[in-house]
Amino acid sequence: MKVKVPKTIRIGALDYDIGFQRNLRLRTDYLGTCDYQLKEISIDPEYPKTLVDTFLHEVIHMICENYKLPFRSNEDMVNRLAHGFKELFDALDIELLIEGLPQRQPL
Ligand SMILES: [Zn+2]
């Protein structure tokens, strides 16, 4: 089953906007970022093979923030969780489609 990632995802009581930001990696060295204040996840669209991993990684950061999990900034822990969720989606035959998201300009 293919599931298109929406432009907005609700986590807890808050809506988080998902968008592309070109050259994000060139400017920040990150494939994705999450801004807790703006409630935004940005993903560099220039790296299509890592879009799903990056999306899951950033969403897990947001979940950790929302639910006050102590490892919010622990990149290794967030990576492991993202990998686990990717395996779960693969096992359930769910393919996340990350396309057509709004293009966001750098701040
Ligand atoms: Zn991270």
Residues whose N, C-alpha, C, O or C-beta is under 5 A from the ligand:
A	BS01	ZN	E75
